[in-house]
Amino acid sequence: MNTRPLTDDEARHALTRQKRAATGLLAFMGGLTAVGYLAPLYGWVSENLWLDTLRAGAKAGVVGGLADWFAVTALFRHPMGLPIPHTAIIPAQKERLGRALGRFVTTQVFTEEEVDRVLARIDLPGFVGRLLSDPATAATLTSGLVGAVPQLLERLEDGRASAAVDRTLPLLLGGSNLAPVIARGLRALVDGNHHQEVLTFLLQQLKSGLQAREPALRTMIEERVREQGGRLLGWAIGGSIASKVLVAASEELDRINPDDSSIREGFTAWVHSEIDRLENDPKRADDLSQVLKAVFSHETMQTWGTDIWARVKRMIGTDLEREDGWSATLIREALFRLAAQAQDDPAMRARIKETARKSVHRSLPYLREHLSNFIASVVGNWDAVSVSEKLELRVGRDLQYVRVNGTLVGFGVGALLSLFLELVFGVTGQ
């Protein structure tokens, strides 16, 4: 069955055919009425009950057809161009019609139940997954997101973001909850034995420093020996003492370096004790917060932060210029993972559906109001002739059947009523 909607030209031709059929039936009833009266005058038939019944039915058919023609025509225009009151109803009431149509659509169509029913029939997560997994779409999204980063950096460049950070960071560092956070971080560091890596790094730096500054340290030790023991003693044993001190310092650093050294165990015990003090000693925690607050509030730190931001910005800008850069790769991988989850992960699919449902529900009041106003505005701004023509093209064919039915019903009722009156009361239906 073809359910394609008719074009305006097709609807106009169909309406014309139906009008001709309804008007032709009305004309037939008029002709039948005339023949019913002319036939006896010319001697074609004699007066009888059935002729009276036929004439009464034909007259009623004419009346019914004319009444329905008037009613149907009055919806769209003035019948015969006469400005009869309460005719051309639709053109005269198009503003009210628009408001009523808008209210109907928004209250009966755009309901939460209808939205949920439509969303239940749509595989929205699958659509999202297929869309994101499409290479062309993924490339477009990646390009758009990468292109938006420079604009974001430019907005941050006006200084408002850095000023906000400068104001917020000291407040965060000076908060009463900072010490427990630091303590938990340090405990995680110690539990993973990462604090020993920090100690190893410090020892390596210290040893490298001793080796790099050995000549200067040797000269300093020799001068101290001469100052304390005299020039002769310094000349005799100053060099030997300097060598022994430097060798002893190097050996002590080597003794600390093994993982099972007692110094390392002592370092671990000391870190644990400091963590306990941070967690249990309010004064210690407050002292730490104040120190950090003072450090990060200093203008040197703010200058350092500005320099870091400039370096990070240059690094990001350079990376964004590369198609295989870290930023683009990260975005592509994120889109790929999201596409896979949207198609295969039940939890992600449920989350997408619920998010879409809540978003539409939150938007419904706004959509209802503006859609209702939009429909009322569109219909209200239509030209009166255009309104009549548009509606008549869509419903006019059915209304012509009303005319046909009115004519036929009028004929039938008129004939039966005339026959009933004649048979019961002897009253003619003429």
CORFENTA-V10484 format. One record per backbone hydrogen bond with DSSP energy under -1.0 kcal/mol. CO is the residue of the C=O (numbers start at 1). NH is the residue of the N-H. If there is no record, write none. Layout:
# CORFENTA-V10484
co->CO nh->NH
co->CO nh->NH
This chain:
# CORFENTA-V10484
co->7 nh->11
co->8 nh->12
co->9 nh->13
co->10 nh->14
co->11 nh->15
co->12 nh->16
co->13 nh->17
co->14 nh->18
co->15 nh->19
co->16 nh->20
co->17 nh->21
co->18 nh->22
co->19 nh->23
co->20 nh->24
co->21 nh->25
co->22 nh->26
co->23 nh->27
co->24 nh->28
co->25 nh->29
co->26 nh->30
co->27 nh->31
co->28 nh->32
co->29 nh->33
co->30 nh->34
co->31 nh->35
co->32 nh->36
co->33 nh->37
co->34 nh->38
co->35 nh->39
co->38 nh->42
co->39 nh->44
co->40 nh->43
co->48 nh->52
co->49 nh->53
co->50 nh->54
co->51 nh->55
co->52 nh->56
co->53 nh->57
co->54 nh->58
co->55 nh->59
co->56 nh->60
co->57 nh->61
co->58 nh->62
co->59 nh->63
co->60 nh->64
co->61 nh->65
co->62 nh->66
co->63 nh->67
co->64 nh->68
co->65 nh->69
co->66 nh->70
co->67 nh->71
co->68 nh->72
co->69 nh->73
co->70 nh->74
co->73 nh->77
co->74 nh->89
co->75 nh->90
co->77 nh->88
co->78 nh->81
co->79 nh->82
co->82 nh->84
co->88 nh->92
co->89 nh->93
co->93 nh->97
co->94 nh->98
co->95 nh->99
co->96 nh->100
co->97 nh->101
co->98 nh->102
co->99 nh->103
co->100 nh->104
co->101 nh->105
co->102 nh->106
co->103 nh->107
co->104 nh->108
co->105 nh->109
co->105 nh->110
co->109 nh->111
co->111 nh->115
co->112 nh->116
co->113 nh->117
co->114 nh->118
co->115 nh->119
co->116 nh->120
co->122 nh->124
co->123 nh->127
co->124 nh->128
co->125 nh->129
co->126 nh->130
co->127 nh->131
co->128 nh->132
co->129 nh->133
co->134 nh->138
co->135 nh->139
co->136 nh->140
co->137 nh->141
co->138 nh->142
co->139 nh->143
co->140 nh->144
co->141 nh->145
co->142 nh->146
co->143 nh->147
co->144 nh->148
co->148 nh->152
co->149 nh->153
co->150 nh->154
co->151 nh->155
co->152 nh->156
co->153 nh->157
co->156 nh->159
co->159 nh->163
co->160 nh->164
co->161 nh->165
co->162 nh->166
co->163 nh->167
co->164 nh->168
co->165 nh->169
co->168 nh->172
co->169 nh->173
co->170 nh->174
co->172 nh->175
co->175 nh->178
co->177 nh->181
co->178 nh->182
co->179 nh->183
co->180 nh->184
co->181 nh->185
co->182 nh->186
co->183 nh->187
co->184 nh->188
co->185 nh->189
co->186 nh->190
co->187 nh->191
co->188 nh->192
co->189 nh->194
co->190 nh->193
co->194 nh->198
co->195 nh->199
co->196 nh->200
co->197 nh->201
co->198 nh->202
co->199 nh->203
co->200 nh->204
co->201 nh->205
co->202 nh->206
co->203 nh->207
co->204 nh->208
co->205 nh->209
co->206 nh->210
co->207 nh->211
co->208 nh->212
co->209 nh->213
co->213 nh->217
co->214 nh->218
co->215 nh->219
co->216 nh->220
co->217 nh->221
co->218 nh->222
co->219 nh->223
co->220 nh->224
co->221 nh->225
co->222 nh->226
co->223 nh->227
co->224 nh->228
co->225 nh->229
co->226 nh->230
co->230 nh->234
co->231 nh->235
co->232 nh->236
co->233 nh->237
co->234 nh->238
co->237 nh->241
co->238 nh->242
co->239 nh->243
co->240 nh->244
co->241 nh->245
co->242 nh->246
co->243 nh->247
co->244 nh->248
co->245 nh->249
co->246 nh->250
co->247 nh->251
co->248 nh->252
co->249 nh->253
co->250 nh->254
co->251 nh->255
co->252 nh->256
co->253 nh->257
co->258 nh->261
co->261 nh->265
co->262 nh->266
co->263 nh->267
co->264 nh->268
co->265 nh->269
co->266 nh->270
co->267 nh->271
co->268 nh->272
co->269 nh->273
co->270 nh->274
co->271 nh->275
co->272 nh->276
co->273 nh->277
co->274 nh->278
co->275 nh->279
co->276 nh->280
co->277 nh->281
co->281 nh->285
co->282 nh->286
co->283 nh->287
co->284 nh->288
co->285 nh->289
co->286 nh->290
co->287 nh->291
co->288 nh->292
co->289 nh->293
co->290 nh->294
co->291 nh->295
co->292 nh->296
co->293 nh->297
co->298 nh->302
co->299 nh->303
co->300 nh->304
co->301 nh->305
co->302 nh->306
co->303 nh->307
co->304 nh->308
co->305 nh->309
co->306 nh->310
co->307 nh->311
co->308 nh->312
co->309 nh->313
co->310 nh->314
co->311 nh->315
co->312 nh->316
co->313 nh->317
co->314 nh->318
co->315 nh->319
co->316 nh->320
co->319 nh->322
co->322 nh->325
co->325 nh->329
co->326 nh->330
co->327 nh->331
co->328 nh->332
co->329 nh->333
co->330 nh->334
co->331 nh->335
co->332 nh->336
co->333 nh->337
co->334 nh->338
co->335 nh->339
co->336 nh->340
co->337 nh->341
co->338 nh->342
co->339 nh->343
co->340 nh->344
co->341 nh->345
co->345 nh->349
co->346 nh->350
co->347 nh->351
co->348 nh->352
co->349 nh->353
co->350 nh->354
co->351 nh->355
co->352 nh->356
co->353 nh->357
co->354 nh->358
co->355 nh->359
co->356 nh->360
co->357 nh->361
co->358 nh->362
co->359 nh->363
co->360 nh->364
co->363 nh->367
co->364 nh->368
co->365 nh->369
co->366 nh->370
co->367 nh->371
co->368 nh->372
co->369 nh->373
co->370 nh->374
co->371 nh->375
co->372 nh->376
co->373 nh->377
co->374 nh->378
co->375 nh->379
co->376 nh->380
co->377 nh->381
co->383 nh->387
co->384 nh->388
co->385 nh->389
co->386 nh->390
co->387 nh->391
co->388 nh->392
co->389 nh->393
co->390 nh->394
co->391 nh->395
co->392 nh->396
co->395 nh->399
co->396 nh->400
co->397 nh->401
co->398 nh->402
co->399 nh->403
co->400 nh->404
co->401 nh->405
co->402 nh->406
co->403 nh->407
co->404 nh->408
co->405 nh->409
co->406 nh->410
co->407 nh->411
co->408 nh->412
co->409 nh->413
co->410 nh->414
co->411 nh->415
co->412 nh->416
co->413 nh->417
co->414 nh->418
co->415 nh->419
co->416 nh->420
co->417 nh->421
co->418 nh->422
co->419 nh->423
co->420 nh->424
co->421 nh->425
co->421 nh->427
